[in-house]
Amino acid sequence: MAYIKVSVTEDQVLQTLLKLKPDKSPGPDNIHPMFLRETAYNIALPLTLIFRKSLDEGVLPEECKCANITPIHKKGLRSEAENYRPISLTSAVCKVLETIVKKQMTTYLDSEGIFITNHQHGFVRGRSCLTTLLQVFEDWTSNLDEGYGVDIIYLDYKEAFDTVPHKRLVNKLEHLGFRGGLLNWLKAFLTNRTMRVWW
């Protein structure tokens, strides 16, 4: 299996900056995505140099690991906490680097023939809760048409990613070919994250 090193080019940074949605809110650093998009041609090179240094040294600034949590009311009484959905606002600058890293990691996994299972619908481009429902509905009706019984068990993986053992995740990433500065950067990304509620 090959070894992956994420390379960051000025063009990648520029194109990612230009795709930022200007109507999104800023994170704890108060740097608005609209500002980043409007100044993309001027800041692409400096950000490229900063991103390269971050990945080479395997270090992620603490500011990139902080999030403002904004509670958004979903339903019911506004006086009850469970009736709110938390929205996590992180640094738009850091999201640019995260986007570049994610894209290169998934490209590498695809090139090595390491595919995400077809049964996973969350966090996969082109898949969603709707595609999950369509798939299971197809499976159920197919089994019923063939004369089989169907038993269904529902599991709620609430906050599933928050319960993933990060050490195990890092070990799997290392086994898949992620090493050196990139692996250290991924470890830094997963550790010592902080948040605060922001109204």
C-alpha positions in Angstrom: 0.0 0.0 0.0 1.2 3.5 -0.9 2.0 6.3 1.5 0.0 9.5 1.2 1.3 13.0 1.6 -1.2 15.8 1.2 0.1 18.5 -1.1 -1.5 22.0 -0.9 -1.2 24.2 -4.0 -2.2 27.8 -4.3 -4.8 26.9 -7.0 -6.4 24.4 -4.6 -6.6 27.0 -1.9 -7.9 29.7 -4.3 -10.6 27.4 -5.8 -11.7 26.3 -2.3 -11.9 29.9 -1.1 -14.0 30.9 -4.1 -16.5 28.1 -3.3 -17.1 29.3 0.3 -20.8 30.2 0.9 -21.0 33.9 1.7 -24.2 33.5 3.7 -22.6 31.2 6.3 -21.7 32.5 9.8 -18.1 33.0 11.0 -16.5 30.8 13.6 -14.7 31.8 16.8 -12.1 33.8 14.9 -14.8 36.1 13.5 -13.4 35.8 10.0 -16.5 35.8 7.7 -16.6 33.4 4.8 -17.7 36.3 2.5 -14.5 38.2 3.4 -12.4 35.1 2.6 -14.2 34.7 -0.7 -13.9 38.4 -1.7 -10.1 38.5 -0.9 -9.4 35.0 -2.2 -6.9 36.2 -4.9 -4.9 38.1 -2.4 -4.8 35.6 0.5 -4.5 32.3 -1.4 -0.7 32.3 -1.4 -0.2 33.2 2.3 -2.8 30.7 3.3 -1.1 28.0 1.1 2.2 28.6 2.9 0.5 28.4 6.3 -1.4 25.2 5.4 1.8 23.5 4.1 3.6 24.4 7.3 0.7 23.0 9.4 0.6 19.7 7.5 4.4 19.3 7.3 4.8 19.9 11.1 1.7 17.9 12.0 0.4 20.9 14.0 -3.0 22.5 14.1 -3.5 25.8 15.8 -5.8 25.7 18.8 -8.0 28.3 17.2 -8.9 25.7 14.5 -10.0 23.3 17.2 -12.5 25.7 18.8 -16.2 25.9 18.0 -19.0 28.2 18.8 -22.2 26.1 19.4 -25.4 27.9 18.5 -28.6 26.3 19.7 -31.3 26.3 17.0 -34.9 25.7 18.2 -36.5 22.6 16.5 -39.8 22.1 18.2 -41.7 22.2 21.5 -41.1 24.5 24.5 -38.3 26.9 24.1 -37.5 26.5 27.8 -36.4 22.8 27.4 -32.8 22.1 26.2 -33.8 18.9 24.3 -35.9 21.0 21.9 -32.8 22.6 20.4 -30.4 21.3 17.8 -26.7 22.4 18.2 -25.0 24.0 15.2 -21.2 24.0 15.4 -19.5 27.0 13.9 -15.8 26.6 13.3 -13.1 28.7 11.6 -13.8 29.1 7.9 -10.1 29.4 7.3 -9.6 25.9 8.8 -12.5 24.6 6.8 -10.6 25.4 3.7 -7.7 23.3 4.8 -10.0 20.5 6.0 -11.7 20.5 2.6 -8.4 20.1 0.8 -7.2 17.3 3.1 -10.5 15.4 2.9 -10.6 15.5 -0.9 -7.0 14.2 -1.2 -7.6 11.5 1.4 -10.7 10.2 -0.3 -9.0 10.3 -3.7 -6.1 8.3 -2.3 -8.5 5.7 -0.7 -10.3 5.4 -4.1 -7.1 5.0 -6.0 -6.0 2.2 -3.6 -9.3 0.4 -4.0 -10.3 1.1 -0.4 -13.9 2.0 -0.8 -16.5 3.0 1.7 -19.1 0.3 2.0 -22.2 0.7 -0.1 -24.2 0.3 3.1 -22.9 3.7 4.5 -25.1 6.6 3.6 -24.0 9.3 6.1 -21.1 11.6 5.2 -20.9 10.3 1.7 -21.4 12.5 -1.3 -24.6 11.7 -3.1 -26.1 9.7 -0.2 -28.4 10.8 2.6 -31.2 9.7 4.9 -33.4 9.5 1.9 -31.1 7.1 0.0 -30.9 4.9 3.1 -34.7 4.7 3.2 -35.0 4.0 -0.5 -32.4 1.2 -0.2 -34.0 -0.5 2.8 -37.4 -0.2 1.3 -36.1 -1.9 -1.9 -34.6 -4.7 0.2 -37.8 -5.2 2.2 -40.1 -5.3 -0.8 -37.7 -7.6 -2.6 -37.6 -10.0 0.3 -41.4 -9.9 0.7 -41.8 -10.5 -3.0 -39.6 -13.6 -2.7 -41.7 -14.9 0.2 -39.3 -14.2 3.0 -40.3 -12.5 6.3 -38.9 -9.2 7.3 -38.0 -8.3 10.9 -36.8 -4.7 11.5 -34.8 -3.4 14.4 -34.2 0.4 14.7 -31.1 1.7 16.4 -30.5 5.3 17.2 -26.8 6.1 16.9 -27.2 9.5 18.4 -24.0 11.4 18.4 -22.3 8.4 16.8 -19.1 10.2 15.7 -18.6 11.5 19.2 -18.3 7.9 20.5 -15.8 6.8 17.9 -12.6 5.8 19.8 -10.1 8.3 18.3 -7.0 6.0 19.1 -8.6 3.2 17.0 -9.5 5.6 14.2 -5.9 6.9 14.1 -4.5 3.3 14.1 -6.8 2.5 11.1 -5.7 5.6 9.3 -2.0 4.6 9.9 -2.7 1.1 8.6 -4.3 2.6 5.5 -1.1 4.6 4.6 -1.5 7.9 6.4 1.8 8.6 8.1 4.2 11.4 9.1 3.1 15.0 9.3 -0.4 14.2 8.0 -1.0 11.5 10.6 0.2 13.9 13.3 -2.0 16.6 11.9 -5.0 14.2 12.0 -4.2 13.4 15.6 -4.0 17.1 16.4 -7.3 17.6 14.6 -9.0 15.0 16.9 -7.5 16.0 20.2 -8.1 18.9 22.6 -11.1 20.3 20.8 -13.1 23.0 22.7 -16.5 24.5 22.3 -18.6 27.2 23.9 -22.3 28.0 23.6 -22.7 31.2 21.5 -26.1 33.0 21.2 
